Amino acid sequence: MTLEHYIPFNKEFLLEQQMNAFSEDQEKIADFKKLFDIIEHYYHYESFNLNRNLKQNYALFDPDLSKKERKQFIGKSDFSVFKETLLTVLERGNYYRIDQKALDEAFNDSDLIGLNLSIDFNAFKDFELYARGHHKAKEKVKKYFFWKKEIEIEYYDRVLVYLNYSDEDFLNKKKVKLGKMPIDPGSIALKIFKRVPKNDLETIFPNAIPKMSVKDKMLLWVPGIFGGISLLSAKVIPALINMYNAYETGETIDLLNSKTSLNQGLIALGILSAYCFRQYNNFINKKIRYSKMLSDSLYFKNLGNNSGAFYSLLNSSEEEVMKETILAYSFLHKSDKPLSAEELDSQIESWFKTQLKTDLDFDVNDALLKLKSIGLGVENNGKWEVIPVKEALITIDELWDNVFQYNQNVSLLKN
């Protein structure tokens, strides 16, 4: 995988690491803590507004609401605003879209279940998957009979599934069966999962149905059809014909040999039937394993559904923005001279690599724009610097105080 913007460390740890640079100056450490405490409250207020925007514009498409509740938002919920806001939150949280190539590879390969899944994509007007973070782990998978092989599985740490369902007329036209899933046509489903195998992405689709692979079908039908026809034509049918002819004509035949041939044929057919049943049973067992994996995903890997997913997304986006701000401000604060975006980016990425043994692609442009928007970052001829901590405290306090200006309006009315 390519390097991600996602920073796999929490903000408290990163702040502590940056404050170690001036551990002897307790006053500066205290000021740093105050500064980022106010910044965090300001970012939380931004997230609150994003959450309100998402909920308002998603309500009309929320499958968790009744039809009566959704009708109240006709003309109030705007799909384009919802989608734009959702993408903003995902970008802030350093999620990236899983492209079609990666999806095709996941649908064609299988690491854990070894089972082909069929997904009727006609059910969706549009669908997208977004991921953040990844890791590898060793897993044991069953290969042949009782033999298990240890393989390395690549996992996505977080995956958001966005499913925009087609309307009812289209679904009826395409004869799409939504099954027993309680989802209304025209609604939008959102689901967040943790620890999803890269090559088993199809398992988190709600309408994924297990199907036999070409190999499974051949192992089941080829021996069954050709073996059955061969045994019937060579053993069973001739023996039955001879016995019937003898009965009709009254002729004497070697009844013992005919019965022996018939019994042998029937036994062989029984063995063949047992083999076919075993192959089919293997497929059923795979379906059971898939059902268990799906159950684990629903109960143990699912982090949020529909509007409930907003809180997880907003929390992670708020965390990522905070981490980027801490790093950008701290490195510029420690620098003896103003730095270009490229220089700052190189320093931060090098610090992660040498100090934390982690490779990542720090989103320096987003971090610098954030510093500028809250008044802490200053650009001059492509070089960036930050205002001192004491001055930064005053600036960010004024920013926070001016979020609401009702007291000022009251003063003006009195005058």
Secondary structure as UniProt FT lines:
FT   HELIX           11..19
FT   HELIX           20..22
FT   TURN            23..24
FT   HELIX           26..58
FT   HELIX           59..61
FT   TURN            63..64
FT   HELIX           67..71
FT   TURN            72..76
FT   HELIX           79..92
FT   TURN            93..94
FT   STRAND          96..97
FT   HELIX           100..108
FT   STRAND          116..118
FT   HELIX           121..123
FT   STRAND          124..144
FT   TURN            145..146
FT   STRAND          147..165
FT   HELIX           168..173
FT   TURN            174..175
FT   TURN            179..180
FT   TURN            185..186
FT   STRAND          188..197
FT   HELIX           198..204
FT   TURN            206..207
FT   STRAND          209..211
FT   HELIX           214..222
FT   HELIX           223..227
FT   HELIX           228..231
FT   HELIX           232..236
FT   HELIX           237..249
FT   HELIX           255..296
FT   HELIX           297..301
FT   STRAND          302..305
FT   HELIX           306..308
FT   HELIX           309..334
FT   STRAND          339..340
FT   HELIX           341..355
FT   HELIX           364..373
FT   TURN            374..375
FT   STRAND          377..380
FT   TURN            381..382
FT   STRAND          383..386
FT   HELIX           389..401
FT   HELIX           406..414
//
